[in-house]
Amino acid sequence: MDQQRLITPLIQICERASKAILEIYQGEHFSVETKQDNSPVTQADIAAHEIIKKGLFELTPDIPQLSEEEGISYQQRKNWSRFWCIDPLDGTKEFIHRNGEFTINIALIEDNKPVLGIIYIPVSDIVYWGGSQINAWKKQPNHPPAQIRSKPMGPELIVAASRRHGQDEHHNLLKPIEHRFQHVTNKGMGSSLKMCLIAEGLADFYPRLFPTSEWDTAAAQAIVEAAGGKLVNASDLHPLRYNERESLINPFFFVCGDPQFPLEEIRVKH
């Protein structure tokens, strides 16, 4: 499949979904419901889901879709060799708190690996994309796309950190390797934007030791890998794989910009 030919229509789908999200985000009130897994969902999640579902079907009617907002059983999806993995609104909690740090995530999975990803930021119209055939890119409004690369380790370690999870765990995790660096600093960010920071060389490392789902990471993994970094299981240090089990919950994982990052020294042992 020609990845480059997919980028423009994918961006257009994200733009339409973004418009629907922002109409709700900028309104005075929106309702918040709780799903079975206790995670929040808003009208914006559902509106974006419907737009993306329709747009991807028109673009690639033969490729099935797995979206956070539409349950599909393992029996239905277990034999899919290629599919779209979608989070119509990643960072619903950030959306609810109105801090702007939420994204639209769409990934193409082939043979259980993310080979193409796009992450769109509605409040800024910044878009990241990357794939196994096309490197990694960032486009800002009124600027041409710019290729992005993750950066090699230097004397300062910049850790991308969740706004809501795991600051103490990060400190304990990094103790064995702190001596390698002159400074260790944290950069807080919501949703998959933490992984975008690593893809564009603005952070070095992101440990995630709290639960996520496959649609939270698939697009970012494709972009990080295309930028020269990696996203791996925190225990076995292998790249995350997709749709191999009934559960769509990811293992804990690490994201690093430099493939030589000393992950072996901090890997999570069972």
N, C-alpha and C positions, 0 to 999 in steps of 0.2 A: 504493500500500500504506500502510495506517495504521500509522505507526511507533510511536505511543504504545501501541497495543494489543499490540505485540510485547514491550514492555519487561518487564512482569511475568513472562511465561513464559520470556523469555531469562534473567532473573535466577534463576529457579527451576532452569533447566538448569545454569547456572553453579554454583549452590549444590550440586547433586548431584555435579557434576564435582569441585568443591572438596572435598567430603567424601571422595571416593575418593583424591584427591591427598594430603590430610592424613593419611589412614590409613597411607599408605606413607611419607610424610615423617616422621611421628612414630614410625615403627618403628625398631628397632635397626639394621637393615641393609636396603639395597636394591641391586640389581645395576644397573650402568651398561654399556650396550652402545654401540658406535660405528656410525653409519650410513655409507652410501657416501660422503657428503660430509664425513666425519670429525667430524660434530657428534654430541654424546652424546644418548642416549635412555634413559629409565627406564621401569619398569612404570607409573609415575604418568602419563607422557605417553600411554601406550597406553590405560590405564583411562579417563582423561579423554576421550580421543578417542572411545572407544566410547559413552560416556554422551552426549556432545554430538551425535554422529552420530545416535543414536537419538532424542534429544530434538528436534533440528531437523527430522528426518523426520516426527515426529508433529505438530510445529507447522506446518510448511510442506512437505508431501510433494511439491509441484510445483517446489520450488526446489533445484537441485543444490548440492553441497557440495565445496569445495576445502579440504582439511586438510593440515597439515604431515605428518601421520602416515599419509597414504594417497595414493600416487602416481596422478595422472591425467594422461594424455597431452594434448598440445595439440590433437590431432585430436578428442579427446573434448570438450574444453572451449572451443574457439576461438569457437564460435557462441553461447555463453551470454550472454544479455543481462542476466540477474540470477542471482546465486549468493551463497552464504555462503562467506566466507573465514575460516578457523579456525586459530588456534594453540592447541591444547589445553593447552599448558604453555609459556608464553613465559618464557625465563630458566631453561632446564634447568641451566645451569652454576651459577646462583644457588641452585637447588633442591639440587644436589649439595653445594654449600658450606654449605647450611643457613643462609643469611642472610635468608630470608623474602622476598626481592625477586623474586618470580616471579608471573606472572599468567595468567589465562585470557582469551584475546582472540577475540572473534567480531565479524565485520563483514558487513554486507549491501552487496554491490556491484551497482550498476545502471549499465548503459552505461559500464562500465570506471571508474566513480567510486565511492568509498566513501560511501554515503549514511546509514549507521547503524552505530554501533559500541558495543560494551560491553567493558569491561575489569574483571575481577573479581580481587581480591587474596585468595587463600585464607587466609593467616595472620591477616588482620585483618577479613575479611568486609566490606571497603570495596569499593564498586562505583562505577565511572564509566560514564556513557553519554552519547551525544549523536547528533544526526542533523539532516538538512537540514530536517525539519519541527518539531523539538522542543527546540532549544537544547541546552546541555550541562549535565549534572547529576552530583552526587556524593552518595552515600548512605553514611553511617556507621551501625554497629549502634545501635539504640535512638534514632535521630534520623530526622526526615523528610528526604526528598531536598532538597538545596540547589542552586540554580542556580549554576554557576561561569562565570567569564569570564577570559580571558587579560587581561594588563595592558599598558597603554601603556609605552613606554620611559621610564625615569627616569634620574637621575644615576648609579645603580649598575646594572651589567650582571651578571646572574646567569646563568651558563652551566650547563646540565644536562650532566653528563659521565658517560660510561660508566666503570664500575669497571675495565674491562679493555682499553679501546682508546683511543688517540689523544690523550693529554694534550699531547704536544709539538706534534702537528699543530694542535690547537686554538689553542695560543699563537701559532704562526706565522700561522694563518688570520686571527686577530682583530687582528693588528698594525695593518692599515690603518684600523681604526675605533676603536682603543682611546682615541684622543684625544677621542672624543665623550663619554666616561664618566669620572666621578671615581674609580670603583672597578670592578674586574672580579673576580668571585669565582666559584669552581666549586662545584657541588653534585653529588657523586657519587651514582649510583643505578643499579640494575640493571633489565634488561628494558624494557618499554614504560612503566614508571613515570616515566621521564624526560620523556616527552611529556605524561603526566598533570600533572606539575608545571607545565608551560607552560600547559596548558588551565585550571588553577585559579589562575594568576597568581603562582605561587611561583618561577618561573624565566622568563627572557626568551628564551633561545636554546639550541638543541641542534643542533650539526653532527654528522652521521654520515658519516664518510669511510672507513668499512669496510663490507664486504658485509653485507646483510640480505636477507631474502626478503619477498615480498608479504604473507604472513600476519603478519609482524612489525610492519607499519606500518598495515595497512588500518583496524583498529578505532581506533587512536590518531588517524589522520588525520581520520576522521569526527568524533571528539570535539573535537580541536583546532580544526577548522574551525567546528564548531557553537559553540565558545567564543569565536570571533572571531579566531583565529590562522590560521596556514597551515603546510602541510608541502609543500615544493617540491623539485624536482630541483636539485641544487647547481650544475649547469651552465646550464641554460636557464631556471631559476627558475619553471617551470610546475608545477602540482600533479602529484603522482605519479598515474599511471594503472595499471590492473590488468588482467591477463589479455590483454594485447595481443601477447605474444610467447611463443615456446616456453619461454624461460628465465623463471623466476619470481624471479630475482635483481633487486633494486632497484638503480637508480643511486644514487650518493651523494646525500644530501639534507640540507636544512636545515629545522628547525622553529623558528618564531618566534611569539611571542604578539602582537606589534604588526605589523600588515600594512605599516607604514611603516619597518620595520627596514631598515637600509642593506645589503641583500643584494647589490645590484649591485656594491658596492665589494669584496666578498669572494667573489664567485661563482667556481667552479672552472672554469678555462679549459682546454680540451683542447689 
